[in-house]
Amino acid sequence: MSMSNSLDTTFLSHTKFTELNSEVTDFFEWLQYINRILALSSCIWLHVAICSRLFIVNNFRVISDYQRLIIVQSVINIIASVFELIVNEIQTVNLDYVKIGHPFWHFSHVERVIYTISMETFSTSSQDFLMLFNLHRLFIIKKKSLVLLYSIAIPLMLIGPISDAVIAYPVILSGQDMNVFFKHGQVPLITVVIVICYVKLKKEFATNQSFSEKTRKLQEKLSCSILVQVVMLFAILVIISIIPVVILIVFGEDVYQLHAAKYTIYALVITEWYSFLSAVLIAWSIAGFFKAPSPPATIQHSDVKIFQVEPTQKRSLSIVE
C-alpha cells in the first residue's frame, strides 16, 4: 500500500464510534476522567470568580464595554466547560471507540445530539469571542461603528455553529464520534485576524499621544493575553492534528499504530488544561478591574470608566486600574 493510500485509510476512511460509559475500566480512562474534572472545575471556578469580583468592585453594576465583554466571555466559557463535563469524551485504548457520558448517566439518542452539539457550539464560540474582543477594541480606537462590526460579525459567527449542527446531527445520531478537537479547524483564521488587530493596536498606542501611560500598559496586557491564548490554541492544533500525521509520514503506519492510542490520550490530558490557562490569562490581563475605582482626578477623567473624555480628545480609551 502506498503512503498516500495509507494516509487516506487512516485519516479519511477511519471512523470512530461512541459507546456509553458504563464503567471506567483502566488507568488511561481514569486519568482522562479525573483530569477533565480537575481542569474544567478549575476553569469554571476562575471564570465565576472573575465575574463575581467585577460585579462586587462596581457595586453590581456593569459600567463599561470591556466589562460587558469580559462577563460574556466568561459566561460562554463556563457553559462550554459544563457541556464538556457532561459529554465527558474519553478516548479508549482502541482508537476506533470513544466513550461518552458517565457510569451514572447514560444518554438517550436525543441527549447525545443535544449535549454534543452544545459542547461544540460553545467551545467554538469561546474562540470566536477572542477575535471579536480584539475587533471591538480596534473599532473603538479607530472610531468605527460598533453597530457595523456586530452586524457583520454576529451572522458570520452563527454560520459555523449552525452548519456544524446540521452536519453533526445525523453523524451523532448514528453513534459516530464528532471529534472534540474538530473545533480547532478555525484557529488559523482567528490567528490571522487577531495578529492583524494586534499590530494595528500596537501601532495606534505607540503613535497616538492622547492615551495615558496607564492606558497603554493595561491595553498591552490585554493584547498580550489574547495573543498568548491564540498561540496556545495553535499549539493544540499542532499537538492533536499535525504531529500524528508527521509521525505517520516519517515513521510509517506500523510505528503510528503502535503508539497512536497512548499519544492521543496523553495529548488530550495535557491540552484539557487550555481552558483553565486561558482563564488565568484573562484574570491577569484585567487585574486592574479588581481594584476599587479611584476618585476622579479631573472633571474630564474618571478611573471608573473605560471610555473617558480627555482634554486632547473627545473620545479616548481607558481601563480602570
C-alpha positions as CSV (number, residue, x, y, z in Angstrom):
1,M,0.0,0.0,0.0
2,S,1.4,3.4,-0.9
3,M,1.9,6.2,1.7
4,S,-0.9,8.2,0.1
5,N,-3.4,5.3,0.4
6,S,-2.2,4.7,3.9
7,L,-3.0,8.3,4.8
8,D,-6.4,8.1,3.2
9,T,-7.2,4.9,5.1
10,T,-6.0,6.3,8.4
11,F,-7.4,9.8,8.4
12,L,-10.2,9.9,5.8
13,S,-11.9,6.5,5.9
14,H,-11.3,5.8,9.6
15,T,-14.4,6.4,11.7
16,K,-14.7,6.5,15.5
17,F,-17.8,5.3,17.2
18,T,-19.1,6.3,20.6
19,E,-20.2,3.9,23.3
20,L,-21.9,4.8,26.6
21,N,-19.6,5.0,29.5
22,S,-20.9,2.2,31.6
23,E,-17.7,2.0,33.7
24,V,-14.2,3.4,33.9
25,T,-12.1,0.3,33.1
26,D,-8.4,1.1,33.1
27,F,-5.7,3.6,34.1
28,F,-5.9,5.7,30.9
29,E,-9.7,6.1,31.3
30,W,-9.4,7.1,35.0
31,L,-6.6,9.5,34.0
32,Q,-8.8,11.3,31.5
33,Y,-11.9,11.2,33.7
34,I,-10.2,12.7,36.8
35,N,-8.1,15.2,34.7
36,R,-11.2,16.5,33.0
37,I,-13.0,17.1,36.3
38,L,-10.0,18.9,37.8
39,A,-9.2,21.1,34.7
40,L,-12.8,22.1,33.9
41,S,-13.8,22.6,37.5
42,S,-10.8,24.9,38.0
43,C,-11.8,26.8,34.8
44,I,-15.4,27.3,35.9
45,W,-14.3,28.4,39.4
46,L,-12.0,31.0,38.0
47,H,-14.5,32.4,35.5
48,V,-17.1,32.6,38.3
49,A,-14.6,34.5,40.4
50,I,-13.8,36.9,37.6
51,C,-17.5,37.8,37.1
52,S,-18.1,38.0,40.8
53,R,-15.3,40.3,41.5
54,L,-16.2,42.6,38.6
55,F,-19.7,42.9,40.0
56,I,-18.6,43.4,43.6
57,V,-16.0,46.1,42.7
58,N,-18.6,48.0,40.7
59,N,-21.4,47.6,43.3
60,F,-23.2,45.1,41.0
61,R,-23.3,47.5,38.0
62,V,-21.7,46.9,34.6
63,I,-20.2,50.3,33.7
64,S,-18.1,49.7,30.6
65,D,-18.0,47.9,27.3
66,Y,-14.9,45.9,28.3
67,Q,-16.6,44.7,31.5
68,R,-19.6,43.5,29.5
69,L,-17.3,41.7,27.0
70,I,-15.4,40.1,29.8
71,I,-18.6,38.9,31.5
72,V,-20.0,37.5,28.3
73,Q,-16.7,35.8,27.5
74,S,-16.6,34.1,31.0
75,V,-20.3,33.0,30.7
76,I,-19.6,31.4,27.3
77,N,-16.5,29.6,28.8
78,I,-18.5,28.4,31.8
79,I,-21.3,27.0,29.6
80,A,-18.7,25.3,27.3
81,S,-17.0,23.7,30.2
82,V,-20.2,22.5,31.7
83,F,-21.2,20.7,28.5
84,E,-17.7,19.3,28.1
85,L,-18.0,17.8,31.6
86,I,-21.4,16.4,30.7
87,V,-20.3,14.8,27.4
88,N,-17.1,13.6,29.0
89,E,-15.4,12.2,25.9
90,I,-12.9,9.5,26.8
91,Q,-10.5,8.0,24.3
92,T,-10.2,4.3,24.8
93,V,-7.0,2.4,24.1
94,N,-8.8,1.2,21.0
95,L,-8.7,4.2,18.7
96,D,-11.9,3.1,17.0
97,Y,-14.0,3.9,20.0
98,V,-14.7,6.8,22.3
99,K,-16.7,6.7,25.5
100,I,-19.2,9.4,26.3
101,G,-21.2,10.2,29.4
102,H,-20.7,8.9,32.9
103,P,-21.3,5.5,34.6
104,F,-24.2,7.1,36.4
105,W,-25.6,8.9,33.4
106,H,-26.4,7.2,30.1
107,F,-27.5,9.4,27.3
108,S,-30.5,8.8,25.1
109,H,-30.1,9.4,21.4
110,V,-31.7,12.9,21.7
111,E,-29.5,13.8,24.7
112,R,-26.4,12.7,22.8
113,V,-27.2,15.0,20.0
114,I,-28.1,18.0,22.2
115,Y,-25.2,17.8,24.6
116,T,-22.5,17.1,21.9
117,I,-23.7,19.9,19.6
118,S,-24.0,22.3,22.5
119,M,-20.4,21.5,23.6
120,E,-19.1,22.0,20.1
121,T,-21.1,25.3,19.6
122,F,-20.0,26.9,22.9
123,S,-16.4,25.7,22.5
124,T,-16.2,27.3,19.1
125,S,-17.9,30.5,20.3
126,S,-15.3,30.9,23.0
127,Q,-12.6,31.1,20.3
128,D,-14.7,33.4,18.1
129,F,-15.1,35.7,21.0
130,L,-11.3,36.2,21.3
131,M,-11.4,37.5,17.7
132,L,-14.5,39.7,18.4
133,F,-12.9,41.1,21.6
134,N,-9.9,42.4,19.6
135,L,-12.0,43.7,16.8
136,H,-14.2,45.6,19.3
137,R,-11.1,47.3,20.7
138,L,-9.8,48.2,17.3
139,F,-13.1,49.6,16.2
140,I,-13.3,51.8,19.3
141,I,-9.8,53.2,18.9
142,K,-10.4,53.8,15.2
143,K,-13.8,55.4,16.0
144,K,-15.6,53.0,13.7
145,S,-19.2,51.9,14.1
146,L,-19.7,49.1,16.6
147,V,-23.1,48.5,15.0
148,L,-21.4,47.8,11.7
149,L,-18.9,45.4,13.4
150,Y,-21.6,43.4,15.2
151,S,-24.0,43.4,12.2
152,I,-21.2,41.7,10.2
153,A,-19.6,39.6,12.9
154,I,-22.6,38.0,14.6
155,P,-24.0,36.4,11.4
156,L,-20.6,35.2,10.4
157,M,-20.1,33.7,13.9
158,L,-23.5,31.9,13.6
159,I,-22.8,30.4,10.2
160,G,-20.2,28.0,11.6
161,P,-22.2,26.5,14.6
162,I,-25.4,26.2,12.5
163,S,-23.5,24.4,9.7
164,D,-21.7,22.2,12.2
165,A,-25.1,21.3,13.9
166,V,-26.7,20.4,10.5
167,I,-23.7,18.2,9.6
168,A,-23.3,16.7,13.1
169,Y,-26.9,15.7,13.7
170,P,-27.1,12.5,11.6
171,V,-23.5,11.6,12.5
172,I,-24.0,11.8,16.2
173,L,-27.5,10.1,16.0
174,S,-25.9,7.1,14.2
175,G,-23.5,6.7,17.1
176,Q,-20.4,8.1,15.4
177,D,-18.0,10.4,17.2
178,M,-17.7,14.2,16.4
179,N,-14.1,14.8,17.3
180,V,-13.9,17.3,20.2
181,F,-10.9,19.0,18.6
182,F,-12.7,19.5,15.3
183,K,-13.4,22.9,16.7
184,H,-9.8,23.9,16.2
185,G,-10.0,23.9,12.5
186,Q,-10.9,27.6,12.5
187,V,-7.8,28.5,14.5
188,P,-5.7,29.7,11.5
189,L,-8.4,32.3,10.5
190,I,-8.8,33.5,14.1
191,T,-5.0,33.8,14.4
192,V,-4.7,35.9,11.2
193,V,-7.4,38.4,12.4
194,I,-6.0,38.7,15.9
195,V,-2.4,39.2,14.7
196,I,-3.6,42.0,12.3
197,C,-5.5,43.6,15.2
198,Y,-2.5,43.3,17.5
199,V,-0.2,45.0,15.0
200,K,-2.7,47.8,14.4
201,L,-3.4,48.4,18.1
202,K,0.3,48.4,18.9
203,K,0.9,51.0,16.3
204,E,-2.0,53.1,17.4
205,F,-0.9,53.2,21.1
206,A,2.7,53.9,20.0
207,T,1.8,56.9,17.8
208,N,-1.3,58.4,19.5
209,Q,-0.1,60.7,22.3
210,S,-3.6,61.2,23.7
211,F,-3.5,57.9,25.6
212,S,-2.2,57.9,29.1
213,E,0.7,55.6,30.2
214,K,-1.7,53.7,32.4
215,T,-4.0,53.0,29.4
216,R,-1.1,51.9,27.2
217,K,0.2,49.4,29.8
218,L,-3.2,47.9,30.5
219,Q,-4.1,47.7,26.8
220,E,-0.8,46.0,26.2
221,K,-1.6,43.4,28.8
222,L,-5.0,42.7,27.1
223,S,-3.3,42.3,23.7
224,C,-0.6,40.0,25.1
225,S,-3.2,37.9,26.9
226,I,-5.3,37.4,23.7
227,L,-2.2,36.7,21.6
228,V,-0.9,34.0,24.1
229,Q,-4.3,32.3,24.1
230,V,-4.2,32.1,20.3
231,V,-0.7,30.7,20.4
232,M,-1.9,28.0,22.8
233,L,-4.8,27.2,20.5
234,F,-2.4,26.8,17.6
235,A,-0.2,24.6,19.8
236,I,-3.2,22.4,20.5
237,L,-3.9,22.2,16.8
238,V,-0.3,21.1,16.2
239,I,-0.3,18.5,19.0
240,I,-3.7,16.9,18.2
241,S,-3.8,17.1,14.4
242,I,-0.4,17.8,12.8
243,I,2.1,15.7,14.9
244,P,0.2,12.4,14.3
245,V,0.3,13.0,10.6
246,V,4.0,13.8,10.7
247,I,4.7,10.6,12.7
248,L,2.7,8.5,10.2
249,I,4.6,10.0,7.2
250,V,8.1,9.9,8.8
251,F,8.0,6.6,10.7
252,G,5.3,4.6,8.8
253,E,2.0,3.1,9.7
254,D,3.4,0.3,12.0
255,V,5.0,2.8,14.4
256,Y,1.9,5.0,14.2
257,Q,-0.5,2.2,15.1
258,L,1.8,1.1,17.9
259,H,1.9,4.4,19.7
260,A,-1.1,6.4,18.4
261,A,-3.5,5.4,21.2
262,K,-1.3,6.4,24.1
263,Y,-0.1,9.5,22.3
264,T,-3.7,10.6,21.7
265,I,-4.6,10.0,25.3
266,Y,-1.7,11.9,26.8
267,A,-2.2,14.7,24.3
268,L,-5.8,15.1,25.4
269,V,-4.9,15.1,29.0
270,I,-2.4,17.9,28.5
271,T,-4.5,20.1,26.2
272,E,-7.5,19.7,28.5
273,W,-5.9,22.4,30.7
274,Y,-6.1,25.1,27.9
275,S,-9.5,26.4,29.2
276,F,-8.1,26.9,32.7
277,L,-4.9,28.5,31.5
278,S,-7.0,30.8,29.2
279,A,-9.0,31.9,32.3
280,V,-5.7,32.6,34.1
281,L,-4.6,34.8,31.3
282,I,-7.9,36.7,31.3
283,A,-7.7,37.2,35.0
284,W,-4.1,38.5,34.7
285,S,-4.9,40.8,31.8
286,I,-7.8,42.5,33.6
287,A,-6.3,42.7,37.1
288,G,-6.9,46.5,37.0
289,F,-10.6,45.8,37.2
290,F,-10.3,44.1,40.5
291,K,-9.2,47.3,42.4
292,A,-11.7,49.7,43.8
293,P,-12.1,52.7,41.5
294,S,-10.2,55.8,42.5
295,P,-11.8,59.3,42.8
296,P,-11.9,61.4,39.6
297,A,-8.6,63.2,39.0
298,T,-10.2,65.9,36.9
299,I,-13.6,66.8,35.6
300,Q,-12.8,65.1,32.3
301,H,-11.2,61.9,33.6
302,S,-12.7,59.2,35.7
303,D,-11.0,55.9,36.6
304,V,-14.4,54.3,36.9
305,K,-14.9,54.2,33.2
306,I,-13.2,52.7,30.3
307,F,-14.2,55.5,27.9
308,Q,-13.2,58.9,29.0
309,V,-13.2,62.4,27.6
310,E,-9.8,63.9,27.9
311,P,-8.7,67.4,27.1
312,T,-6.9,66.4,23.9
313,Q,-9.5,64.1,22.5
314,K,-13.3,63.8,22.6
315,R,-13.3,60.0,22.8
316,S,-10.5,58.0,24.3
317,L,-9.8,54.7,25.8
318,S,-9.0,53.9,29.4
319,I,-9.3,51.0,31.7
320,V,-9.9,51.1,35.4
321,E,-6.7,50.4,37.3
